């Protein structure tokens, strides 16, 4: 009998090694760092979109915080009564007794008023040409106007019971600037009508949506206006503070016109300045939605760029894919590698976008003297959007790379075998 050699035992394929997350991240980062310029340009689209989203949400939050602080400081319980129009289109006139009648309403805490002195202009000196009025007005004012109208003194003092009877004036913030008066010096005076008035104070600016008429006004006492400027005593603007409750403000609002002018309530204008601030916040919210849409478009463009670079990367790296498959990498390993590369690329762009958006928010808010507020949903949402875009944009290229057979991939490294051996037979 001839001895037979033992048959070799069947070779079993070794189990595929498990790819640890740290190794996967390092492997994916190598694919990106070897093509830095291309990766940077692809991440730029993601960065622009995320920066737009973070900046829009941050600026909206900062502006809303500033408006809410302004409303809290000024209060929502201010109502204003002003001259309306007659049936012929002329400016109506409020009765002299209107402020006192309004003060009798339940829910009214305080009432102050101003009256425009018509035909009287103010100048730095009598040498200024009369045509250069700078749109400044001269108004008679009651003594507690700043507290009720939502402003305060920037310098010196307001009118009191004594100075209201003499040629003394207090300047609104814009009026002081236009007159070239930055501070009240001893003996400071201005030319009002046809005589000198001494300046005793300058007011802080009032928000443009609250009581803008005070900013450009030169305020004098009612007795002085009647004595020196021939004022008729009729108020033109009445500021009403309610007790603070929303129900009380609404009730007083509905009664003000009839109480101010019972005979012609239709010729009385009533408004709530805080409603203008709320409307301004709503208008900004509408614009914020528009800019968020533009940011979403930028993110979509960035996603297309990431998908494009990943598809090109798969085509260029077929030899790498074939070599890794030949060395034991599974399709899952290849798929995870390219998907991780896309996610890393998008997250890098997202992180850069978050930083850029936060910086833009800080610069704008500081320039407008607002608190810098970046809500967590802004930066968290930006990074989450970048992560999702990276996963979606890299999914198809990763699947395509995993489906590539090792033989076909290695041909790209060695060339076509027929082309290699054909010269030997020629």
ZAGU-973112 format. One record per residue (C-alpha): residue in three letters; x, y, z. Coordinates in nm, 3 decimals. Layout:
BEGIN
<r 'ala',<X,Y,Z>>
...
//
This chain:
BEGIN
<r 'unk',<0.000,0.000,0.000>>
<r 'unk',<0.128,0.335,-0.084>>
<r 'unk',<0.125,0.583,0.189>>
<r 'unk',<-0.103,0.869,0.124>>
<r 'unk',<-0.018,1.212,0.240>>
<r 'unk',<-0.268,1.357,0.483>>
<r 'unk',<-0.507,1.604,0.330>>
<r 'unk',<-0.456,1.959,0.458>>
<r 'unk',<-0.726,2.080,0.688>>
<r 'unk',<-0.960,2.339,0.543>>
<r 'unk',<-0.834,2.686,0.608>>
<r 'unk',<-1.089,2.902,0.786>>
<r 'unk',<-1.089,3.275,0.712>>
<r 'unk',<-0.983,3.482,1.009>>
<r 'unk',<-1.253,3.685,1.173>>
<r 'unk',<-1.251,4.048,1.068>>
<r 'unk',<-1.095,4.278,1.321>>
<r 'unk',<-1.323,4.523,1.492>>
<r 'unk',<-1.249,4.884,1.397>>
<r 'unk',<-1.239,5.098,1.708>>
<r 'unk',<-1.393,5.448,1.697>>
<r 'unk',<-1.058,5.614,1.766>>
<r 'unk',<-0.893,5.424,1.482>>
<r 'unk',<-1.184,5.504,1.255>>
<r 'unk',<-1.160,5.875,1.333>>
<r 'unk',<-0.785,5.877,1.276>>
<r 'unk',<-0.822,5.686,0.949>>
<r 'unk',<-1.092,5.926,0.824>>
<r 'unk',<-0.889,6.232,0.917>>
<r 'unk',<-0.596,6.109,0.706>>
<r 'unk',<-0.819,6.108,0.400>>
<r 'unk',<-0.912,6.471,0.463>>
<r 'unk',<-0.569,6.609,0.552>>
<r 'unk',<-0.412,6.471,0.236>>
<r 'unk',<-0.650,6.692,0.034>>
<r 'unk',<-0.657,7.004,0.249>>
<r 'unk',<-0.754,7.262,-0.013>>
<r 'unk',<-1.039,7.057,-0.155>>
<r 'unk',<-1.167,6.968,0.191>>
<r 'unk',<-1.143,7.330,0.305>>
<r 'unk',<-1.343,7.460,0.010>>
<r 'unk',<-1.611,7.195,0.065>>
<r 'unk',<-1.635,7.278,0.435>>
<r 'unk',<-1.666,7.647,0.348>>
<r 'unk',<-2.021,7.603,0.219>>
<r 'unk',<-2.124,7.434,0.545>>
<r 'unk',<-1.948,7.707,0.744>>
<r 'unk',<-2.132,7.986,0.560>>
<r 'unk',<-2.471,7.825,0.614>>
<r 'unk',<-2.413,7.753,0.983>>
<r 'unk',<-2.267,8.101,1.038>>
<r 'unk',<-2.578,8.256,0.882>>
<r 'unk',<-2.807,8.051,1.106>>
<r 'unk',<-2.610,8.124,1.424>>
<r 'unk',<-2.578,8.495,1.341>>
<r 'unk',<-2.948,8.534,1.260>>
<r 'unk',<-3.062,8.357,1.575>>
<r 'unk',<-2.802,8.538,1.785>>
<r 'unk',<-2.888,8.881,1.648>>
<r 'unk',<-3.259,8.810,1.688>>
<r 'unk',<-3.207,8.705,2.050>>
<r 'unk',<-2.986,9.007,2.123>>
<r 'unk',<-3.234,9.249,1.966>>
<r 'unk',<-3.526,9.084,2.144>>
<r 'unk',<-3.342,9.108,2.475>>
<r 'unk',<-3.273,9.477,2.413>>
<r 'unk',<-3.635,9.545,2.319>>
<r 'unk',<-3.766,9.352,2.618>>
<r 'unk',<-3.531,9.543,2.846>>
<r 'unk',<-3.647,9.870,2.688>>
<r 'unk',<-4.012,9.776,2.734>>
<r 'unk',<-3.945,9.670,3.093>>
<r 'unk',<-3.769,10.000,3.162>>
<r 'unk',<-4.029,10.220,2.998>>
<r 'unk',<-4.327,10.008,3.096>>
<r 'unk',<-4.630,9.896,2.901>>
<r 'unk',<-4.866,10.118,3.098>>
<r 'unk',<-4.803,10.443,2.907>>
<r 'unk',<-5.076,10.584,2.685>>
<r 'unk',<-5.051,10.902,2.480>>
<r 'unk',<-5.327,11.138,2.375>>
<r 'unk',<-5.261,11.375,2.086>>
<r 'unk',<-5.437,11.616,1.855>>
<r 'unk',<-5.637,11.446,1.583>>
<r 'unk',<-5.788,11.604,1.273>>
<r 'unk',<-6.109,11.788,1.208>>
<r 'unk',<-6.352,11.694,0.932>>
<r 'unk',<-6.187,11.952,0.707>>
<r 'unk',<-5.842,11.797,0.756>>
<r 'unk',<-5.711,12.064,0.992>>
<r 'unk',<-5.527,11.983,1.315>>
<r 'unk',<-5.776,11.957,1.600>>
<r 'unk',<-5.721,12.119,1.938>>
<r 'unk',<-5.743,11.946,2.274>>
<r 'unk',<-5.934,12.128,2.548>>
<r 'unk',<-5.727,12.300,2.816>>
<r 'unk',<-5.909,12.093,3.078>>
<r 'unk',<-5.828,11.760,2.906>>
<r 'unk',<-5.536,11.658,3.137>>
<r 'unk',<-5.740,11.724,3.449>>
<r 'unk',<-6.038,11.532,3.313>>
<r 'unk',<-5.820,11.234,3.220>>
<r 'unk',<-5.672,11.227,3.570>>
<r 'unk',<-6.022,11.152,3.707>>
<r 'unk',<-6.047,10.820,3.522>>
<r 'unk',<-6.021,10.504,3.738>>
<r 'unk',<-5.691,10.329,3.680>>
<r 'unk',<-5.496,10.644,3.592>>
<r 'unk',<-5.187,10.691,3.808>>
<r 'unk',<-5.040,11.014,3.668>>
<r 'unk',<-5.090,11.259,3.382>>
<r 'unk',<-4.839,11.501,3.228>>
<r 'unk',<-4.870,11.702,2.909>>
<r 'unk',<-4.692,11.926,2.662>>
<r 'unk',<-4.822,12.200,2.434>>
<r 'unk',<-4.658,12.305,2.109>>
<r 'unk',<-4.590,12.678,2.084>>
<r 'unk',<-4.663,12.758,1.721>>
<r 'unk',<-4.470,13.020,1.527>>
<r 'unk',<-4.178,13.029,1.772>>
<r 'unk',<-3.835,12.896,1.680>>
<r 'unk',<-3.514,12.846,1.871>>
<r 'unk',<-3.154,12.927,1.772>>
<r 'unk',<-2.810,12.919,1.926>>
<r 'unk',<-2.799,13.299,1.895>>
<r 'unk',<-2.998,13.576,1.723>>
<r 'unk',<-2.725,13.590,1.455>>
<r 'unk',<-2.834,13.254,1.307>>
<r 'unk',<-3.042,13.299,0.986>>
<r 'unk',<-3.414,13.248,1.063>>
<r 'unk',<-3.443,12.982,0.794>>
<r 'unk',<-3.212,12.748,0.988>>
<r 'unk',<-3.471,12.616,1.232>>
<r 'unk',<-3.329,12.258,1.237>>
<r 'unk',<-3.691,12.138,1.278>>
<r 'unk',<-3.675,12.212,1.650>>
<r 'unk',<-4.001,12.279,1.834>>
<r 'unk',<-4.074,12.481,2.145>>
<r 'unk',<-4.312,12.304,2.383>>
<r 'unk',<-4.463,12.404,2.712>>
<r 'unk',<-4.424,12.117,2.960>>
<r 'unk',<-4.556,12.020,3.302>>
<r 'unk',<-4.316,11.961,3.587>>
<r 'unk',<-4.312,11.579,3.615>>
<r 'unk',<-4.291,11.506,3.243>>
<r 'unk',<-3.962,11.303,3.237>>
<r 'unk',<-4.080,11.038,3.482>>
<r 'unk',<-4.414,10.984,3.309>>
<r 'unk',<-4.286,11.005,2.949>>
<r 'unk',<-4.009,10.750,3.012>>
<r 'unk',<-3.696,10.967,3.013>>
<r 'unk',<-3.462,11.125,3.264>>
<r 'unk',<-3.212,11.407,3.305>>
<r 'unk',<-2.871,11.360,3.147>>
<r 'unk',<-2.743,11.689,3.297>>
<r 'unk',<-2.845,11.934,3.565>>
<r 'unk',<-3.214,11.965,3.651>>
<r 'unk',<-3.564,11.984,3.505>>
<r 'unk',<-3.819,12.263,3.546>>
<r 'unk',<-3.967,12.325,3.888>>
<r 'unk',<-4.241,12.546,4.028>>
<r 'unk',<-4.006,12.846,4.038>>
<r 'unk',<-3.818,12.816,3.707>>
<r 'unk',<-4.137,12.730,3.512>>
<r 'unk',<-4.242,13.096,3.548>>
<r 'unk',<-3.926,13.245,3.400>>
<r 'unk',<-3.740,13.226,3.065>>
<r 'unk',<-3.578,12.891,3.140>>
<r 'unk',<-3.559,12.590,2.908>>
<r 'unk',<-3.467,12.222,2.914>>
<r 'unk',<-3.336,12.063,2.594>>
<r 'unk',<-3.423,11.727,2.445>>
<r 'unk',<-3.128,11.507,2.349>>
<r 'unk',<-3.152,11.579,1.974>>
<r 'unk',<-3.223,11.948,2.032>>
<r 'unk',<-2.908,11.985,2.242>>
<r 'unk',<-2.702,11.816,1.973>>
<r 'unk',<-2.842,12.033,1.694>>
<r 'unk',<-2.780,12.346,1.898>>
<r 'unk',<-2.421,12.242,1.966>>
<r 'unk',<-2.465,12.221,2.343>>
<r 'unk',<-2.290,11.914,2.485>>
<r 'unk',<-2.317,12.020,2.850>>
<r 'unk',<-2.489,12.288,3.052>>
<r 'unk',<-2.238,12.553,3.151>>
<r 'unk',<-2.310,12.839,3.392>>
<r 'unk',<-2.503,13.110,3.209>>
<r 'unk',<-2.578,12.885,2.908>>
<r 'unk',<-2.860,13.038,2.705>>
<r 'unk',<-3.040,13.010,2.372>>
<r 'unk',<-3.247,13.248,2.159>>
<r 'unk',<-3.617,13.151,2.173>>
<r 'unk',<-3.861,13.361,1.976>>
<r 'unk',<-3.729,13.710,2.036>>
<r 'unk',<-3.546,13.676,2.368>>
<r 'unk',<-3.289,13.476,2.561>>
<r 'unk',<-3.384,13.163,2.760>>
<r 'unk',<-3.141,13.011,3.008>>
<r 'unk',<-3.073,12.636,2.980>>
<r 'unk',<-3.103,12.439,3.304>>
<r 'unk',<-3.086,12.079,3.181>>
<r 'unk',<-3.056,11.825,2.901>>
<r 'unk',<-3.269,11.510,2.875>>
<r 'unk',<-3.155,11.160,2.790>>
<r 'unk',<-3.267,11.024,2.451>>
<r 'unk',<-3.615,10.877,2.430>>
<r 'unk',<-3.668,10.571,2.204>>
<r 'unk',<-3.790,10.672,1.859>>
<r 'unk',<-4.095,10.447,1.892>>
<r 'unk',<-4.187,10.575,2.239>>
<r 'unk',<-4.196,10.954,2.257>>
<r 'unk',<-3.973,11.087,1.977>>
<r 'unk',<-4.124,11.436,1.987>>
<r 'unk',<-3.946,11.506,2.316>>
<r 'unk',<-3.600,11.450,2.167>>
<r 'unk',<-3.622,11.747,1.930>>
<r 'unk',<-3.811,11.976,2.166>>
<r 'unk',<-3.707,12.275,2.373>>
<r 'unk',<-3.920,12.254,2.688>>
<r 'unk',<-4.032,12.557,2.886>>
<r 'unk',<-4.283,12.596,3.166>>
<r 'unk',<-4.651,12.658,3.087>>
<r 'unk',<-4.655,12.992,3.275>>
<r 'unk',<-4.339,13.110,3.097>>
<r 'unk',<-4.474,13.005,2.757>>
<r 'unk',<-4.796,13.198,2.816>>
<r 'unk',<-4.613,13.505,2.946>>
<r 'unk',<-4.315,13.532,2.711>>
<r 'unk',<-4.419,13.338,2.400>>
<r 'unk',<-4.793,13.414,2.387>>
<r 'unk',<-4.893,13.046,2.420>>
<r 'unk',<-5.269,12.977,2.433>>
<r 'unk',<-5.241,12.698,2.694>>
<r 'unk',<-5.392,12.411,2.491>>
<r 'unk',<-5.206,12.077,2.530>>
<r 'unk',<-5.099,11.895,2.217>>
<r 'unk',<-4.962,11.576,2.373>>
<r 'unk',<-5.083,11.413,2.696>>
<r 'unk',<-4.889,11.129,2.861>>
<r 'unk',<-5.096,10.897,3.080>>
<r 'unk',<-4.956,10.634,3.315>>
<r 'unk',<-5.202,10.372,3.433>>
<r 'unk',<-5.179,10.169,3.753>>
<r 'unk',<-4.986,9.901,3.565>>
<r 'unk',<-5.232,9.615,3.526>>
<r 'unk',<-5.300,9.516,3.166>>
<r 'unk',<-5.674,9.520,3.224>>
<r 'unk',<-5.655,9.873,3.366>>
<r 'unk',<-5.449,9.994,3.068>>
<r 'unk',<-5.698,9.845,2.823>>
<r 'unk',<-5.993,9.999,3.007>>
<r 'unk',<-5.834,10.345,3.025>>
<r 'unk',<-5.736,10.317,2.657>>
<r 'unk',<-6.099,10.267,2.558>>
<r 'unk',<-6.213,10.574,2.757>>
<r 'unk',<-5.938,10.824,2.684>>
<r 'unk',<-6.074,10.980,2.365>>
<r 'unk',<-6.417,11.051,2.508>>
<r 'unk',<-6.272,11.174,2.837>>
<r 'unk',<-6.021,11.408,2.673>>
<r 'unk',<-6.273,11.570,2.438>>
<r 'unk',<-6.633,11.468,2.514>>
<r 'unk',<-6.777,11.686,2.235>>
<r 'unk',<-6.545,11.560,1.958>>
<r 'unk',<-6.393,11.227,2.065>>
<r 'unk',<-6.325,11.139,1.702>>
<r 'unk',<-6.074,11.425,1.683>>
<r 'unk',<-5.850,11.271,1.949>>
<r 'unk',<-5.562,11.033,1.877>>
<r 'unk',<-5.481,10.765,2.135>>
<r 'unk',<-5.182,10.529,2.113>>
<r 'unk',<-4.977,10.292,2.326>>
<r 'unk',<-4.604,10.338,2.254>>
<r 'unk',<-4.506,9.993,2.386>>
<r 'unk',<-4.722,9.841,2.112>>
<r 'unk',<-4.487,10.002,1.859>>
<r 'unk',<-4.190,9.830,2.023>>
<r 'unk',<-4.374,9.497,2.009>>
<r 'unk',<-4.456,9.552,1.642>>
<r 'unk',<-4.090,9.630,1.579>>
<r 'unk',<-3.991,9.299,1.740>>
<r 'unk',<-4.246,9.114,1.524>>
<r 'unk',<-4.113,9.281,1.209>>
<r 'unk',<-3.760,9.172,1.298>>
<r 'unk',<-3.889,8.819,1.351>>
<r 'unk',<-4.023,8.817,0.995>>
<r 'unk',<-3.686,8.922,0.856>>
<r 'unk',<-3.515,8.662,1.073>>
<r 'unk',<-3.725,8.391,0.907>>
<r 'unk',<-3.611,8.516,0.567>>
<r 'unk',<-3.244,8.506,0.663>>
<r 'unk',<-3.286,8.160,0.816>>
<r 'unk',<-3.417,8.045,0.479>>
<r 'unk',<-3.107,8.189,0.311>>
<r 'unk',<-2.890,8.007,0.562>>
<r 'unk',<-3.072,7.682,0.484>>
<r 'unk',<-3.002,7.735,0.112>>
<r 'unk',<-2.632,7.784,0.192>>
<r 'unk',<-2.636,7.459,0.391>>
<r 'unk',<-2.794,7.278,0.097>>
<r 'unk',<-2.520,7.407,-0.133>>
<r 'unk',<-2.262,7.296,0.121>>
<r 'unk',<-2.419,6.949,0.137>>
<r 'unk',<-2.393,6.916,-0.240>>
<r 'unk',<-2.027,7.016,-0.217>>
<r 'unk',<-1.956,6.752,0.048>>
<r 'unk',<-2.131,6.484,-0.155>>
<r 'unk',<-1.934,6.587,-0.463>>
<r 'unk',<-1.595,6.569,-0.295>>
<r 'unk',<-1.676,6.232,-0.139>>
<r 'unk',<-1.780,6.082,-0.475>>
<r 'unk',<-1.459,6.211,-0.634>>
<r 'unk',<-1.262,6.076,-0.340>>
<r 'unk',<-1.408,5.728,-0.390>>
<r 'unk',<-1.309,5.733,-0.759>>
<r 'unk',<-0.956,5.854,-0.686>>
<r 'unk',<-0.896,5.609,-0.401>>
<r 'unk',<-1.005,5.283,-0.560>>
<r 'unk',<-0.655,5.144,-0.518>>
<r 'unk',<-0.665,5.224,-0.146>>
<r 'unk',<-1.005,5.059,-0.114>>
<r 'unk',<-0.886,4.746,-0.298>>
<r 'unk',<-0.570,4.722,-0.088>>
<r 'unk',<-0.765,4.753,0.237>>
<r 'unk',<-1.017,4.494,0.122>>
<r 'unk',<-0.733,4.259,0.028>>
<r 'unk',<-0.582,4.305,0.374>>
<r 'unk',<-0.907,4.202,0.542>>
<r 'unk',<-1.121,4.518,0.568>>
<r 'unk',<-1.491,4.443,0.535>>
<r 'unk',<-1.747,4.639,0.341>>
<r 'unk',<-1.871,4.779,0.670>>
<r 'unk',<-1.522,4.912,0.745>>
<r 'unk',<-1.502,5.087,0.408>>
<r 'unk',<-1.853,5.224,0.446>>
<r 'unk',<-1.781,5.354,0.796>>
<r 'unk',<-1.452,5.513,0.685>>
<r 'unk',<-1.602,5.724,0.407>>
<r 'unk',<-1.911,5.810,0.608>>
<r 'unk',<-1.690,5.928,0.895>>
<r 'unk',<-1.485,6.140,0.655>>
<r 'unk',<-1.801,6.316,0.535>>
<r 'unk',<-1.920,6.374,0.892>>
<r 'unk',<-1.580,6.507,1.001>>
<r 'unk',<-1.573,6.740,0.702>>
<r 'unk',<-1.920,6.877,0.780>>
<r 'unk',<-1.851,6.911,1.153>>
<r 'unk',<-1.532,7.106,1.080>>
<r 'unk',<-1.732,7.344,0.864>>
<r 'unk',<-2.008,7.359,1.125>>
<r 'unk',<-1.765,7.444,1.406>>
<r 'unk',<-1.606,7.718,1.195>>
<r 'unk',<-1.954,7.849,1.112>>
<r 'unk',<-2.055,7.859,1.478>>
<r 'unk',<-1.745,8.060,1.567>>
<r 'unk',<-1.798,8.299,1.276>>
<r 'unk',<-2.166,8.347,1.357>>
<r 'unk',<-2.092,8.408,1.725>>
<r 'unk',<-1.823,8.662,1.634>>
<r 'unk',<-2.059,8.844,1.396>>
<r 'unk',<-2.327,8.855,1.666>>
<r 'unk',<-2.084,8.991,1.924>>
<r 'unk',<-1.951,9.262,1.690>>
<r 'unk',<-2.299,9.378,1.588>>
<r 'unk',<-2.443,9.370,1.940>>
<r 'unk',<-2.148,9.557,2.090>>
<r 'unk',<-2.168,9.815,1.814>>
<r 'unk',<-2.536,9.877,1.895>>
<r 'unk',<-2.479,9.863,2.272>>
<r 'unk',<-2.687,9.550,2.315>>
<r 'unk',<-2.624,9.245,2.529>>
<r 'unk',<-2.465,8.958,2.337>>
<r 'unk',<-2.714,8.671,2.349>>
<r 'unk',<-2.647,8.348,2.158>>
<r 'unk',<-2.922,8.096,2.241>>
<r 'unk',<-2.811,7.733,2.287>>
<r 'unk',<-3.037,7.621,2.004>>
<r 'unk',<-2.835,7.842,1.767>>
<r 'unk',<-2.496,7.675,1.806>>
<r 'unk',<-2.638,7.334,1.896>>
<r 'unk',<-2.873,7.347,1.599>>
<r 'unk',<-2.590,7.454,1.369>>
<r 'unk',<-2.370,7.163,1.475>>
<r 'unk',<-2.663,6.920,1.454>>
<r 'unk',<-2.744,7.044,1.104>>
<r 'unk',<-2.381,6.999,1.000>>
<r 'unk',<-2.377,6.646,1.145>>
<r 'unk',<-2.697,6.552,0.963>>
<r 'unk',<-2.578,6.701,0.636>>
<r 'unk',<-2.247,6.514,0.662>>
<r 'unk',<-2.427,6.185,0.724>>
<r 'unk',<-2.670,6.235,0.437>>
<r 'unk',<-2.412,6.369,0.192>>
<r 'unk',<-2.163,6.092,0.268>>
<r 'unk',<-2.408,5.802,0.274>>
<r 'unk',<-2.425,5.737,-0.102>>
<r 'unk',<-2.047,5.768,-0.164>>
<r 'unk',<-1.981,5.538,0.135>>
<r 'unk',<-2.220,5.274,0.000>>
<r 'unk',<-2.061,5.303,-0.344>>
<r 'unk',<-1.713,5.259,-0.199>>
<r 'unk',<-1.823,4.954,0.003>>
<r 'unk',<-1.970,4.785,-0.306>>
<r 'unk',<-1.643,4.813,-0.500>>
<r 'unk',<-1.492,4.462,-0.536>>
<r 'unk',<-1.127,4.414,-0.430>>
<r 'unk',<-1.027,4.280,-0.774>>
<r 'unk',<-1.166,4.577,-0.963>>
<r 'unk',<-1.014,4.818,-0.713>>
<r 'unk',<-0.667,4.657,-0.738>>
<r 'unk',<-0.677,4.676,-1.118>>
<r 'unk',<-0.667,5.053,-1.077>>
<r 'unk',<-0.340,5.004,-0.891>>
<r 'unk',<-0.174,4.744,-1.118>>
<r 'unk',<-0.340,4.827,-1.450>>
<r 'unk',<-0.516,4.589,-1.685>>
<r 'unk',<-0.335,4.241,-1.673>>
<r 'unk',<-0.380,4.196,-2.050>>
<r 'unk',<-0.208,4.529,-2.111>>
<r 'unk',<0.077,4.424,-1.881>>
<r 'unk',<0.146,4.089,-2.056>>
<r 'unk',<0.065,4.186,-2.417>>
<r 'unk',<0.422,4.313,-2.497>>
<r 'unk',<0.565,3.970,-2.409>>
<r 'unk',<0.363,3.801,-2.685>>
<r 'unk',<0.419,4.062,-2.951>>
//
